[in-house]
Amino acid sequence: MIGLITGLIAGFQKLGRWLLAPFLWMRSMFLLKRTNALLIAENALLREENAALKAALLALKAELAQITERLDDRKRWEEYTTVRGGVVLRSKNADDPTRPVIYACINCSRAGGETILQHDRYRAWLVCKDHGKVGSDEPDRSAENMQKMMDRLGPERGPGGRMRR
């Protein structure tokens, strides 16, 4: 009798497993679909994050290139105080007599730009369109300054006296 009951129980277990199998399969499919949906959503977020990181990387590369260019450009210049007290950037080839001396505005350079300074009419000042005038290395040859120089020399050395001794 016990053998019969044990056999019936084993039979019912097999029948139960056979009847339960489709439900277990459906539950597994439901869990797989839910996991798949979560993975798809996570993948979309990771793609967006990857795109944002790529854009940030490109921006950083561009900024690095700009800084490198400014440093390379900065190597061409040296800070220089002119005879008349102006502080400017002077091209490093200024000691070469075959090339003209080029001056740049130090304030423009610090702000990230570059302005080549030009002499004014009398070559006494180096002029920046944004920051005004800076005293140059050239002596002041304006008419007013020439008159002051002549007045300092005295009347015997002036235009009428023609440098008498």
C-alpha positions in Angstrom: 0.0 0.0 0.0 2.8 2.4 0.8 4.3 1.6 -2.5 1.1 2.5 -4.3 0.8 5.8 -2.4 4.4 6.6 -3.1 3.8 5.8 -6.8 0.7 8.0 -6.9 2.6 10.9 -5.3 5.4 10.5 -7.8 2.9 10.4 -10.6 1.1 13.5 -9.4 4.5 15.3 -9.1 5.3 14.4 -12.7 1.8 15.5 -13.8 2.1 18.7 -11.8 5.5 19.5 -13.3 4.0 18.8 -16.8 1.0 21.1 -16.1 3.2 23.7 -14.4 5.8 23.8 -17.1 3.9 26.3 -19.4 3.3 28.6 -16.5 7.0 28.5 -15.5 8.0 29.1 -19.2 5.6 32.1 -19.4 7.0 33.5 -16.1 10.5 33.2 -17.5 9.5 34.9 -20.7 7.9 37.7 -18.7 11.0 38.2 -16.6 13.2 38.1 -19.7 11.1 40.7 -21.4 11.1 42.9 -18.3 14.9 42.5 -18.0 15.3 43.3 -21.7 13.2 46.4 -21.4 15.4 47.6 -18.5 18.6 46.8 -20.4 17.3 48.7 -23.5 16.5 51.8 -21.3 19.9 51.6 -19.6 21.6 51.3 -23.0 19.8 54.4 -24.2 20.9 56.3 -21.1 24.5 55.1 -21.6 24.4 56.2 -25.3 23.2 59.7 -24.3 26.0 59.9 -21.7 28.5 58.6 -24.2 27.4 61.3 -26.7 27.7 64.0 -24.0 31.2 62.8 -23.0 32.3 62.8 -26.7 31.0 66.4 -27.1 32.9 67.4 -23.9 36.0 65.7 -25.1 35.8 67.5 -28.4 35.4 70.8 -26.5 38.4 70.1 -24.3 40.5 69.1 -27.3 39.6 72.4 -29.0 40.4 74.3 -25.9 43.7 72.5 -25.5 44.6 73.3 -29.1 43.7 77.0 -28.5 45.9 77.1 -25.4 48.7 75.3 -27.1 48.5 77.8 -30.0 48.5 80.7 -27.5 51.6 79.3 -25.8 53.4 78.8 -29.0 52.5 82.3 -30.0 53.6 83.6 -26.6 57.0 82.1 -27.2 57.5 84.6 -30.1 57.2 87.5 -27.7 59.0 88.9 -24.6 57.9 91.5 -22.1 59.8 94.7 -22.8 59.9 98.1 -21.1 60.4 100.9 -23.6 62.8 103.8 -23.1 59.8 106.0 -22.3 58.4 103.6 -19.7 55.8 101.7 -21.7 55.4 98.0 -21.0 54.7 96.0 -24.2 55.4 92.7 -25.8 58.3 92.8 -28.3 59.1 90.2 -30.9 62.1 88.1 -30.0 63.7 88.8 -33.3 64.1 92.5 -32.3 67.9 92.0 -32.0 68.1 91.1 -35.6 68.8 94.4 -37.5 67.5 93.0 -40.8 64.0 92.6 -39.4 61.7 95.4 -38.1 60.9 95.4 -34.4 57.3 94.5 -33.8 55.4 95.5 -30.6 52.1 94.0 -29.3 49.8 95.2 -26.6 50.4 93.3 -23.4 46.8 94.0 -22.2 45.3 92.5 -25.3 47.5 89.5 -25.0 46.5 88.8 -21.5 42.8 89.1 -22.5 43.4 86.4 -25.2 43.7 88.7 -28.2 46.6 90.2 -30.1 47.0 93.8 -31.2 50.1 94.8 -33.1 51.0 98.3 -31.9 51.6 101.0 -34.5 53.5 104.2 -34.1 51.7 107.5 -34.1 52.5 110.3 -36.5 55.6 111.4 -34.6 56.7 107.9 -33.7 56.6 108.9 -30.0 53.8 106.6 -29.0 52.7 103.0 -29.8 49.0 103.0 -30.2 46.5 100.3 -29.3 43.0 100.8 -30.5 41.6 99.3 -27.3 44.0 100.5 -24.6 45.4 103.8 -25.9 49.0 105.0 -26.2 52.2 103.5 -24.8 55.5 105.4 -24.9 57.8 104.1 -27.6 61.6 103.7 -27.9 61.7 106.5 -30.5 62.3 110.1 -29.3 59.3 112.5 -29.4 59.5 114.4 -32.7 56.3 116.3 -32.4 56.4 120.1 -33.2 55.6 120.9 -29.6 58.5 118.8 -28.3 60.9 120.2 -30.9 60.0 123.7 -29.8 60.6 122.7 -26.1 64.0 121.3 -27.0 64.9 124.5 -28.9 63.8 126.6 -26.0 65.9 124.6 -23.6 69.0 125.1 -25.9 68.6 128.9 -25.6 68.3 131.6 -28.2 71.8 131.5 -29.4 71.4 127.9 -30.6 67.9 128.3 -32.0 66.8 128.6 -35.6 68.0 132.2 -36.0 71.3 131.7 -34.2 72.1 128.4 -36.1 74.1 126.9 -33.2 76.6 129.7 -32.7 79.6 129.2 -30.4 
